[in-house]
């Protein structure tokens, strides 16, 4: 299942960091809350996507931008980092999280 082929992190605004989320719900898109920002690590594609919920604050976006390279460095410095706005997700993103 595609949902098992990536890692999911949710922003923790208070601690200015990300926390790992266990992916137990299917489809995974049910875990995405428009009030938060998530980082999705897709090792097979060497990609890190920062998903911005439509209600995420500017501060959350700043934290995400600062912390994404730290997460990338844990999995591979050659991973590409991209931003994904809620409502503007690519078909590839939708496939990964189970929207398509």
Backbone as a chain_set.jsonl record, in Angstrom:
{"seq": "XXXXXXXXXXXXXXXXXXXXXXXXXXXXXXXXXXXXXXXXXXXXXXXXXXXXXXXXXXXXXXXXXXXXXXXXXXXXXXXXXXXXXXXXXXXXXXXXXXXX", "coords": {"N": [[0.842, -1.189, 0.0], [0.536, 2.244, -0.782], [0.495, 4.166, 1.276], [2.171, 3.188, 3.233], [4.666, 3.635, 2.319], [5.896, 5.979, 2.944], [6.941, 8.568, 5.264], [5.462, 10.442, 7.895], [5.25, 13.627, 9.332], [4.213, 15.979, 11.784], [3.735, 19.421, 12.447], [4.842, 20.879, 15.472], [4.035, 23.496, 16.953], [4.48, 24.778, 19.394], [6.889, 23.666, 20.424], [8.484, 24.244, 18.323], [9.184, 22.392, 16.284], [9.03, 19.23, 14.513], [6.913, 16.381, 14.896], [6.892, 12.852, 14.689], [4.336, 11.016, 13.049], [2.349, 8.236, 13.514], [1.27, 6.137, 10.99], [-1.635, 4.858, 10.794], [-4.197, 5.02, 10.029], [-6.338, 4.532, 7.307], [-7.73, 5.962, 4.494], [-4.646, 7.835, 4.294], [-4.877, 10.593, 3.968], [-6.834, 11.379, 5.695], [-5.582, 11.997, 8.039], [-4.515, 14.487, 7.691], [-4.785, 17.745, 8.744], [-6.259, 20.859, 8.282], [-5.38, 22.938, 9.874], [-2.735, 22.694, 10.386], [0.756, 22.04, 9.526], [2.419, 19.637, 7.616], [5.088, 17.331, 7.131], [6.024, 15.231, 4.593], [7.838, 12.455, 3.926], [9.176, 10.849, 1.248], [10.851, 8.229, 0.611], [11.422, 6.511, -1.629], [11.144, 8.167, -3.84], [12.945, 10.073, -3.21], [12.138, 12.483, -2.006], [10.862, 15.27, -0.198], [7.979, 16.587, 1.015], [6.382, 19.526, 1.958], [3.445, 20.025, 3.36], [1.105, 22.495, 3.458], [-1.473, 23.303, 5.45], [-4.6, 24.943, 4.869], [-5.302, 26.692, 6.918], [-3.021, 27.126, 8.351], [-0.617, 28.938, 10.258], [1.471, 31.839, 9.631], [3.731, 31.737, 11.204], [3.961, 28.963, 11.644], [4.572, 28.177, 9.032], [7.058, 29.382, 8.73], [8.566, 27.987, 10.682], [8.41, 25.414, 9.593], [9.832, 25.757, 7.198], [12.361, 26.257, 8.22], [12.929, 23.86, 9.597], [12.631, 21.709, 7.834], [15.016, 21.076, 6.29], [16.535, 19.799, 8.279], [15.126, 17.454, 8.784], [15.325, 16.36, 6.243], [18.096, 15.894, 6.124], [18.338, 13.691, 7.777], [17.448, 11.595, 6.248], [18.481, 11.754, 3.679], [20.719, 13.773, 2.018], [20.375, 14.42, -0.573], [17.703, 14.564, -1.093], [14.866, 16.097, -2.512], [13.195, 19.08, -1.622], [9.91, 20.234, -1.443], [7.107, 22.495, -1.546], [3.654, 22.177, -0.748], [0.532, 23.386, -1.198], [-2.572, 23.31, 0.516], [-5.336, 22.254, -1.326], [-4.116, 22.689, -3.714], [-2.791, 20.427, -4.453], [-0.668, 18.132, -6.15], [-1.228, 15.492, -8.584], [0.431, 13.366, -7.997], [0.987, 13.749, -5.27], [-1.592, 13.44, -4.241], [-2.027, 10.774, -4.865], [-0.158, 9.493, -3.23], [-1.098, 10.055, -0.591], [-3.59, 8.966, -0.682], [-5.783, 10.25, -1.884], [-6.5, 9.906, -4.478]], "CA": [[0.0, 0.0, 0.0], [1.363, 3.442, -0.893], [0.578, 4.888, 2.537], [3.256, 2.64, 4.032], [5.925, 3.927, 1.655], [6.392, 7.302, 3.297], [6.914, 8.949, 6.673], [4.649, 11.637, 8.098], [5.581, 14.439, 10.496], [3.284, 17.088, 12.012], [4.388, 20.526, 13.139], [4.56, 21.147, 16.874], [4.359, 24.923, 16.98], [4.973, 25.153, 20.721], [8.293, 23.265, 20.539], [9.129, 24.653, 17.082], [9.773, 21.211, 15.673], [8.06, 18.284, 13.968], [6.813, 15.099, 15.578], [6.511, 11.761, 13.793], [2.961, 10.542, 13.167], [2.157, 6.84, 13.111], [0.269, 6.034, 9.929], [-2.459, 3.684, 11.063], [-5.507, 5.268, 9.431], [-6.347, 4.483, 5.856], [-6.623, 6.573, 3.788], [-3.779, 8.718, 5.072], [-5.294, 11.996, 3.89], [-7.693, 11.653, 6.854], [-4.724, 12.513, 9.105], [-4.112, 15.862, 7.391], [-5.668, 18.741, 9.343], [-5.974, 22.142, 7.631], [-4.812, 23.876, 10.842], [-1.333, 22.349, 10.62], [1.672, 21.778, 8.426], [2.978, 18.296, 7.708], [6.175, 16.97, 6.23], [5.879, 13.877, 4.088], [9.103, 11.984, 3.376], [8.946, 9.751, 0.303], [12.21, 7.743, 0.323], [11.583, 5.924, -2.964], [11.261, 9.275, -4.795], [13.92, 11.019, -2.663], [11.409, 13.753, -1.958], [10.234, 15.726, 1.039], [6.933, 17.551, 0.697], [5.845, 20.269, 3.087], [2.028, 20.29, 3.077], [0.595, 23.62, 4.238], [-2.918, 23.366, 5.603], [-5.105, 26.268, 4.508], [-5.407, 27.54, 8.11], [-1.728, 27.174, 9.042], [-0.15, 30.304, 10.499], [2.75, 32.255, 9.041], [4.773, 31.222, 12.109], [4.121, 27.54, 11.33], [5.259, 28.074, 7.748], [8.454, 29.742, 8.988], [9.172, 26.853, 11.386], [8.517, 24.316, 8.629], [10.922, 26.081, 6.278], [13.613, 26.128, 8.956], [13.139, 22.497, 10.085], [12.607, 20.709, 6.759], [16.354, 20.563, 5.968], [16.978, 18.898, 9.347], [14.496, 16.157, 8.506], [15.942, 15.865, 4.999], [19.44, 15.403, 6.405], [18.226, 12.379, 8.416], [17.085, 10.566, 5.273], [19.338, 11.858, 2.504], [20.938, 15.175, 1.662], [19.996, 14.62, -1.974], [16.251, 14.619, -1.21], [14.296, 17.373, -2.96], [12.162, 19.623, -0.737], [8.933, 21.051, -2.164], [5.946, 22.946, -0.765], [2.362, 21.813, -1.315], [-0.549, 24.129, -0.546], [-3.847, 22.604, 0.536], [-6.197, 22.635, -2.443], [-3.304, 22.759, -4.927], [-1.978, 19.222, -4.447], [-0.445, 17.469, -7.436], [-1.795, 14.149, -8.635], [1.381, 12.489, -7.305], [0.748, 13.901, -3.839], [-2.893, 12.828, -3.952], [-1.875, 9.322, -4.932], [0.598, 9.062, -2.048], [-1.905, 10.132, 0.631], [-4.858, 8.255, -0.864], [-6.883, 11.085, -2.377], [-6.837, 9.451, -5.832]], "C": [[0.885, 1.248, 0.0], [1.527, 4.176, 0.426], [1.741, 4.411, 3.396], [4.626, 2.983, 3.449], [6.435, 5.33, 1.942], [6.281, 7.518, 4.798], [6.17, 10.266, 6.793], [5.053, 12.314, 9.397], [4.605, 15.604, 10.573], [4.007, 18.173, 12.793], [3.903, 20.603, 14.588], [4.988, 22.593, 17.088], [4.968, 25.341, 18.316], [6.463, 24.839, 20.887], [9.12, 23.622, 19.306], [9.878, 23.499, 16.424], [8.656, 20.347, 15.085], [8.067, 17.018, 14.797], [6.345, 14.055, 14.574], [5.086, 11.314, 14.097], [2.926, 9.089, 12.696], [1.027, 6.792, 12.09], [-0.499, 4.735, 10.134], [-3.833, 3.806, 10.418], [-5.377, 5.177, 7.914], [-7.683, 5.035, 5.384], [-5.889, 7.615, 4.642], [-4.244, 10.168, 5.04], [-6.214, 12.366, 5.048], [-6.892, 12.198, 8.031], [-4.379, 13.987, 8.913], [-5.182, 16.839, 7.871], [-5.29, 20.106, 8.774], [-5.399, 23.192, 8.578], [-3.317, 23.68, 11.046], [-0.532, 22.245, 9.334], [2.275, 20.403, 8.679], [4.156, 18.172, 6.756], [5.984, 15.506, 5.874], [7.194, 13.503, 3.414], [8.808, 10.761, 2.525], [10.318, 9.219, -0.13], [12.402, 7.215, -1.094], [11.762, 6.995, -4.042], [12.319, 10.295, -4.376], [13.315, 12.422, -2.613], [10.844, 14.008, -0.566], [9.246, 16.807, 0.646], [6.445, 18.207, 1.984], [4.422, 20.654, 2.706], [1.542, 21.366, 4.023], [-0.921, 23.556, 4.274], [-3.396, 24.79, 5.37], [-5.224, 27.218, 5.702], [-4.109, 27.62, 8.901], [-1.253, 28.624, 9.146], [1.17, 30.567, 9.777], [3.899, 31.712, 9.891], [5.02, 29.748, 11.837], [4.891, 27.364, 10.03], [6.738, 28.388, 7.904], [9.181, 28.571, 9.653], [9.399, 25.696, 10.416], [9.682, 24.533, 7.668], [12.272, 25.892, 6.948], [13.936, 24.669, 9.303], [13.195, 21.436, 8.986], [14.007, 20.207, 6.392], [16.903, 19.601, 7.028], [16.407, 17.503, 9.132], [15.108, 15.545, 7.252], [17.303, 15.241, 5.292], [19.43, 14.031, 7.088], [18.029, 11.261, 7.398], [17.945, 10.604, 4.018], [19.475, 13.298, 2.072], [20.555, 15.478, 0.221], [18.483, 14.631, -2.18], [15.818, 16.025, -1.606], [13.215, 17.802, -1.968], [11.223, 20.482, -1.576], [7.776, 21.403, -1.241], [4.672, 22.584, -1.517], [1.292, 22.56, -0.52], [-1.834, 23.303, -0.585], [-4.746, 23.155, -0.562], [-5.456, 22.72, -3.76], [-2.393, 21.54, -5.049], [-1.861, 18.626, -5.846], [-1.08, 16.083, -7.412], [-0.88, 13.149, -7.938], [1.196, 12.542, -5.812], [-0.556, 13.211, -3.454], [-2.811, 11.311, -3.963], [-1.185, 8.802, -3.676], [-0.28, 9.022, -0.804], [-3.298, 9.512, 0.477], [-6.029, 9.108, -1.272], [-7.315, 10.676, -3.78], [-6.804, 7.964, -5.89]], "O": [[1.884, 1.293, 0.717], [2.584, 4.754, 0.681], [2.247, 5.178, 4.215], [5.648, 2.642, 4.045], [7.325, 5.816, 1.244], [5.62, 6.759, 5.507], [6.238, 11.108, 5.898], [5.182, 11.664, 10.435], [4.214, 16.158, 9.545], [4.795, 17.882, 13.693], [2.722, 20.417, 14.88], [6.153, 22.876, 17.368], [5.876, 26.172, 18.352], [7.212, 25.652, 21.427], [10.316, 23.336, 19.252], [11.048, 23.62, 16.059], [7.48, 20.703, 15.158], [9.1, 16.625, 15.337], [5.508, 14.335, 13.717], [4.68, 11.243, 15.258], [3.415, 8.763, 11.615], [-0.048, 7.349, 12.316], [-0.07, 3.662, 9.707], [-4.549, 2.814, 10.276], [-4.424, 5.686, 7.325], [-8.713, 4.574, 5.875], [-6.447, 8.187, 5.578], [-4.022, 10.902, 6.003], [-6.363, 13.548, 5.357], [-7.469, 12.804, 8.935], [-3.994, 14.662, 9.867], [-6.338, 16.766, 7.454], [-4.114, 20.471, 8.784], [-4.966, 24.249, 8.118], [-2.696, 24.426, 11.804], [-1.06, 22.347, 8.227], [2.599, 20.052, 9.814], [4.208, 18.826, 5.715], [5.804, 14.656, 6.746], [7.616, 14.148, 2.453], [8.264, 9.768, 3.007], [10.887, 9.693, -1.113], [13.447, 7.453, -1.699], [12.448, 6.766, -5.038], [12.568, 11.264, -5.093], [13.89, 13.395, -3.102], [10.412, 13.093, 0.135], [9.609, 17.809, 0.03], [6.136, 17.532, 2.965], [4.212, 21.502, 1.839], [1.558, 21.188, 5.241], [-1.58, 23.734, 3.249], [-2.667, 25.743, 5.646], [-5.246, 28.434, 5.512], [-4.104, 28.137, 10.018], [-1.462, 29.428, 8.237], [1.878, 29.645, 9.372], [4.92, 31.279, 9.357], [6.173, 29.317, 11.8], [5.763, 26.5, 9.934], [7.581, 27.74, 7.284], [10.28, 28.204, 9.24], [10.461, 25.075, 10.423], [10.426, 23.602, 7.363], [13.221, 25.422, 6.321], [15.105, 24.285, 9.302], [13.758, 20.363, 9.201], [14.176, 19.004, 6.196], [17.657, 18.685, 6.698], [17.108, 16.501, 9.277], [15.377, 14.345, 7.21], [17.625, 14.176, 4.765], [20.406, 13.287, 6.989], [18.397, 10.113, 7.652], [18.117, 9.578, 3.36], [18.483, 13.971, 1.792], [20.426, 16.64, -0.166], [18.019, 14.699, -3.318], [16.342, 17.016, -1.096], [12.412, 16.979, -1.526], [11.669, 21.35, -2.327], [7.502, 20.693, -0.273], [4.608, 22.668, -2.743], [1.17, 22.378, 0.691], [-2.145, 22.675, -1.597], [-4.896, 24.367, -0.709], [-6.081, 22.814, -4.817], [-1.339, 21.615, -5.68], [-2.819, 18.616, -6.619], [-1.427, 15.568, -6.349], [-1.362, 12.182, -7.347], [1.239, 11.509, -5.142], [-0.615, 12.485, -2.462], [-3.457, 10.643, -3.156], [-1.59, 7.78, -3.122], [-0.219, 8.061, -0.037], [-4.094, 9.538, 1.416], [-7.174, 8.728, -1.03], [-8.395, 11.064, -4.225], [-7.059, 7.381, -6.943]]}, "num_chains": 1, "name": "protein.A"}
